[in-house]
Amino acid sequence: MYEFILNNNQTYKRADPNSPWIPSIDNRGKSSYAFNKLNVPYADEVMVGFTQNIYMFELVGKYIYRGGRDEVMQVKQDKKTTWSNDGGSESHIVTLNIQNVKALEFYDLKNYALLAFDWTHVKRSYNTYSVDDAYLENQDIIYDGQIIKYRDRPVENFARPFTIRLATTHIFNIWKTRWTYNNFFRYRGGYDAMISLNKSSPDYNPNYNENIKQYKKIHFDGAFTWDIRIGFEIDIYKGHTLYCNLDIYNVLDTKNMTALSSADGAVPPGIASSSSVAVYEIGRQFWLQVGYKI
């Protein structure tokens, strides 16, 4: 796919808005490598787990090891950039959850709860290749106050290391309607990520040439969100059911920041971009669903 994209891209440039577009003869993105010489990457995966019932509760634990083999990466040979199967990755994933399999009933109210913990550790031996301009040009950049080549930046193994989730469901009847109330609490651990700085960023250094892009590894704090769903359904006639759900996402309108991969519009959908920017996750949102089941 990369080979096809690189060999079928054409760049057009113009001097100013009133000038015609002129095709560029710059072939820096063209591929001269026979990709069919590469091995197909694969992964070795091992999983162990257990399930244990304790009274009306179910305890589940799972561990996954996933080893990426023959992963494709770019390497330098004789001052040229080529491809190899020297890349590798390791993923360790631990999941624990406990939930009640029978309803906890209080009068006519049925209650269910799920508490889950997920821990993930991923390590790669290379940075993901991307076909945007920053990667192809490989210009000098400022990374944490040092001038380096873009492709020489440290390997980015950034991800939120753990997540804690608590989901509760409460079911009750009012007249001929069946009501459901759901809470979904989630806390995701903090992590580090490399982001692109602009002139308005507090860490941007104006003492460097403005044509040199600046990047910085920053820490994103842990993120807490609380979502709610309130819904009801009513039997209209012999299995015909009218239902309605109201979803409220991020009830507390918490301001959580994260790193979002960015592109300048030249990167095809589905292809990784080589830089990220710091953005806020979605704030409070309301969604209404109305439906009819037969």
Disulfide bonds with the S-S distance in Angstrom:
none
